[in-house]
Amino acid sequence: MISDEQLNEYRLSGEKVRVVRDALESNDVVGIVIAWDDSQVMIRRPNRRVVKLDRSYIIQPFSDNRPNIFG
């Protein structure tokens, strides 16, 4: 799970992040971190919609290469 400090850095910088939910890249959520609690994080997508996601997903900067989850 991602730390509160790392989420706060993403929120303050406004850096675009990628949330990897499964092996399909089309299911990734891309946006900026706006809020979080103990179990969820809220991401604002480019179309201005807000998505609540579990914090156990991989959250990384969008500029980094996407990890290969299943091998």
N, CA and C atoms as a LAMMPS dump frame, in Angstrom:
ITEM: TIMESTEP
0
ITEM: NUMBER OF ATOMS
213
ITEM: BOX BOUNDS ff ff ff
-5.0000000000000000e+02 5.0000000000000000e+02
-5.0000000000000000e+02 5.0000000000000000e+02
-5.0000000000000000e+02 5.0000000000000000e+02
ITEM: ATOMS id mol type element x y z
1 1 1 N 0.852 -1.174 0
2 1 2 C 0 0 0
3 1 3 C 0.898 1.237 0
4 2 1 N 0.503 2.238 -0.738
5 2 2 C 1.265 3.475 -0.853
6 2 3 C 1.147 4.289 0.435
7 3 1 N 2.21 4.98 0.788
8 3 2 C 2.227 5.729 2.048
9 3 3 C 1.499 7.065 1.918
10 4 1 N 1.074 7.591 3.076
11 4 2 C 0.433 8.908 3.112
12 4 3 C 1.382 9.984 2.611
13 5 1 N 2.669 9.853 2.936
14 5 2 C 3.655 10.857 2.532
15 5 3 C 3.788 10.905 1.007
16 6 1 N 3.809 9.736 0.365
17 6 2 C 3.93 9.699 -1.092
18 6 3 C 2.672 10.257 -1.753
19 7 1 N 1.504 9.921 -1.228
20 7 2 C 0.259 10.479 -1.765
21 7 3 C 0.241 11.996 -1.613
22 8 1 N 0.712 12.49 -0.478
23 8 2 C 0.745 13.932 -0.26
24 8 3 C 1.694 14.609 -1.249
25 9 1 N 2.84 13.987 -1.538
26 9 2 C 3.762 14.55 -2.534
27 9 3 C 3.089 14.633 -3.905
28 10 1 N 2.388 13.58 -4.3
29 10 2 C 1.669 13.603 -5.581
30 10 3 C 0.603 14.691 -5.594
31 11 1 N -0.118 14.842 -4.49
32 11 2 C -1.183 15.85 -4.42
33 11 3 C -0.614 17.259 -4.506
34 12 1 N 0.442 17.528 -3.755
35 12 2 C 1.021 18.872 -3.734
36 12 3 C 1.662 19.253 -5.066
37 13 1 N 2.291 18.287 -5.724
38 13 2 C 2.962 18.592 -6.99
39 13 3 C 1.981 18.632 -8.163
40 14 1 N 0.833 17.982 -8.02
41 14 2 C -0.128 17.918 -9.118
42 14 3 C 0.311 16.971 -10.216
43 15 1 N 1.27 16.092 -9.884
44 15 2 C 1.805 15.147 -10.861
45 15 3 C 0.748 14.124 -11.266
46 16 1 N 0.701 13.837 -12.564
47 16 2 C -0.231 12.842 -13.076
48 16 3 C 0.253 11.46 -12.658
49 17 1 N -0.657 10.632 -12.131
50 17 2 C -0.319 9.286 -11.685
51 17 3 C -1.112 8.251 -12.471
52 18 1 N -0.605 7.026 -12.438
53 18 2 C -1.274 5.877 -13.056
54 18 3 C -1.622 4.901 -11.937
55 19 1 N -2.867 4.432 -11.914
56 19 2 C -3.298 3.412 -10.967
57 19 3 C -3.486 2.13 -11.769
58 20 1 N -2.62 1.146 -11.48
59 20 2 C -2.642 -0.133 -12.195
60 20 3 C -3.53 -1.084 -11.409
61 21 1 N -4.659 -1.461 -12.024
62 21 2 C -5.624 -2.309 -11.323
63 21 3 C -5.514 -3.779 -11.688
64 22 1 N -5.081 -4.08 -12.91
65 22 2 C -4.931 -5.468 -13.341
66 22 3 C -3.963 -5.52 -14.509
67 23 1 N -3.895 -6.633 -15.207
68 23 2 C -2.917 -6.825 -16.278
69 23 3 C -3.229 -6.018 -17.535
70 24 1 N -4.465 -5.578 -17.71
71 24 2 C -4.844 -4.832 -18.909
72 24 3 C -4.565 -3.343 -18.746
73 25 1 N -3.765 -2.808 -19.651
74 25 2 C -3.433 -1.381 -19.583
75 25 3 C -4.664 -0.503 -19.794
76 26 1 N -5.644 -0.989 -20.532
77 26 2 C -6.854 -0.214 -20.78
78 26 3 C -7.682 -0.001 -19.508
79 27 1 N -7.431 -0.786 -18.46
80 27 2 C -8.154 -0.633 -17.2
81 27 3 C -7.446 0.284 -16.212
82 28 1 N -6.296 0.839 -16.611
83 28 2 C -5.589 1.771 -15.738
84 28 3 C -6.381 3.063 -15.591
85 29 1 N -6.239 3.703 -14.435
86 29 2 C -6.845 5.012 -14.206
87 29 3 C -5.706 6.02 -14.143
88 30 1 N -5.814 7.074 -14.954
89 30 2 C -4.794 8.114 -14.997
90 30 3 C -5.421 9.418 -14.546
91 31 1 N -4.734 10.129 -13.66
92 31 2 C -5.243 11.405 -13.181
93 31 3 C -4.363 11.949 -12.076
94 32 1 N -4.917 12.878 -11.297
95 32 2 C -4.161 13.467 -10.195
96 32 3 C -4.814 13.095 -8.87
97 33 1 N -3.981 12.951 -7.846
98 33 2 C -4.467 12.597 -6.507
99 33 3 C -5.11 13.832 -5.887
100 34 1 N -6.329 13.673 -5.358
101 34 2 C -6.97 14.809 -4.694
102 34 3 C -7.254 14.549 -3.218
103 35 1 N -7.435 13.295 -2.811
104 35 2 C -7.718 12.987 -1.401
105 35 3 C -7.541 11.498 -1.167
106 36 1 N -7.441 11.134 0.113
107 36 2 C -7.321 9.722 0.486
108 36 3 C -7.692 9.542 1.94
109 37 1 N -7.97 8.287 2.3
110 37 2 C -8.159 7.913 3.704
111 37 3 C -7.394 6.613 3.927
112 38 1 N -7.72 5.869 4.966
113 38 2 C -6.96 4.666 5.291
114 38 3 C -7.059 3.579 4.234
115 39 1 N -8.158 3.514 3.498
116 39 2 C -8.34 2.402 2.572
117 39 3 C -8.548 2.809 1.118
118 40 1 N -8.862 4.076 0.846
119 40 2 C -9.175 4.503 -0.519
120 40 3 C -8.423 5.767 -0.895
121 41 1 N -8.287 5.98 -2.198
122 41 2 C -7.689 7.199 -2.731
123 41 3 C -8.627 7.737 -3.81
124 42 1 N -8.732 9.058 -3.902
125 42 2 C -9.58 9.684 -4.912
126 42 3 C -8.684 10.305 -5.98
127 43 1 N -8.973 9.95 -7.241
128 43 2 C -8.201 10.409 -8.39
129 43 3 C -9.131 11.224 -9.286
130 44 1 N -8.681 12.426 -9.694
131 44 2 C -9.447 13.218 -10.665
132 44 3 C -8.894 12.913 -12.045
133 45 1 N -9.74 12.359 -12.891
134 45 2 C -9.347 12.002 -14.248
135 45 3 C -9.34 13.245 -15.135
136 46 1 N -8.716 13.173 -16.324
137 46 2 C -8.656 14.342 -17.214
138 46 3 C -10.028 14.896 -17.61
139 47 1 N -11.061 14.052 -17.623
140 47 2 C -12.405 14.527 -17.961
141 47 3 C -13.129 15.125 -16.743
142 48 1 N -12.362 15.358 -15.657
143 48 2 C -12.829 15.985 -14.421
144 48 3 C -13.7 15.086 -13.546
145 49 1 N -13.896 13.844 -13.928
146 49 2 C -14.624 12.909 -13.064
147 49 3 C -13.704 12.407 -11.977
148 50 1 N -14.269 12.155 -10.815
149 50 2 C -13.499 11.687 -9.674
150 50 3 C -13.791 10.204 -9.461
151 51 1 N -12.722 9.424 -9.275
152 51 2 C -12.835 7.983 -9.096
153 51 3 C -12.259 7.623 -7.739
154 52 1 N -12.99 6.804 -6.969
155 52 2 C -12.497 6.279 -5.692
156 52 3 C -11.94 4.897 -5.935
157 53 1 N -10.665 4.704 -5.545
158 53 2 C -10.007 3.425 -5.77
159 53 3 C -9.372 2.934 -4.484
160 54 1 N -9.178 1.627 -4.394
161 54 2 C -8.539 1.027 -3.24
162 54 3 C -7.055 1.384 -3.223
163 55 1 N -6.512 1.651 -2.048
164 55 2 C -5.103 2.013 -1.941
165 55 3 C -4.159 0.849 -2.149
166 56 1 N -4.676 -0.367 -2.211
167 56 2 C -3.805 -1.534 -2.419
168 56 3 C -3.345 -1.648 -3.87
169 57 1 N -3.974 -0.916 -4.811
170 57 2 C -3.534 -0.932 -6.201
171 57 3 C -2.169 -0.257 -6.32
172 58 1 N -1.459 -0.554 -7.397
173 58 2 C -0.17 0.083 -7.664
174 58 3 C -0.433 1.512 -8.142
175 59 1 N 0.141 2.477 -7.434
176 59 2 C 0.016 3.885 -7.817
177 59 3 C 1.421 4.389 -8.088
178 60 1 N 1.645 4.882 -9.313
179 60 2 C 2.971 5.313 -9.717
180 60 3 C 2.858 6.546 -10.604
181 61 1 N 3.949 7.292 -10.76
182 61 2 C 3.911 8.436 -11.679
183 61 3 C 3.584 7.962 -13.095
184 62 1 N 2.82 8.752 -13.818
185 62 2 C 2.427 8.38 -15.181
186 62 3 C 3.637 8.31 -16.097
187 63 1 N 4.665 9.088 -15.809
188 63 2 C 5.865 9.118 -16.654
189 63 3 C 6.701 7.852 -16.542
190 64 1 N 6.541 7.081 -15.46
191 64 2 C 7.278 5.814 -15.295
192 64 3 C 6.69 4.748 -16.211
193 65 1 N 7.526 3.768 -16.569
194 65 2 C 7.049 2.65 -17.37
195 65 3 C 6.049 1.828 -16.563
196 66 1 N 5.029 1.324 -17.258
197 66 2 C 4.005 0.511 -16.595
198 66 3 C 4.611 -0.83 -16.187
199 67 1 N 4.392 -1.259 -14.935
200 67 2 C 4.947 -2.542 -14.495
201 67 3 C 4.201 -3.713 -15.135
202 68 1 N 4.917 -4.825 -15.335
203 68 2 C 4.304 -6.042 -15.843
204 68 3 C 3.885 -6.869 -14.629
205 69 1 N 2.605 -6.907 -14.327
206 69 2 C 2.092 -7.51 -13.1
207 69 3 C 2.211 -9.028 -13.088
208 70 1 N 1.891 -9.657 -14.207
209 70 2 C 1.796 -11.117 -14.213
210 70 3 C 2.923 -11.778 -15
211 71 1 N 4.122 -11.288 -14.838
212 71 2 C 5.232 -11.996 -15.446
213 71 3 C 5.94 -11.189 -16.409
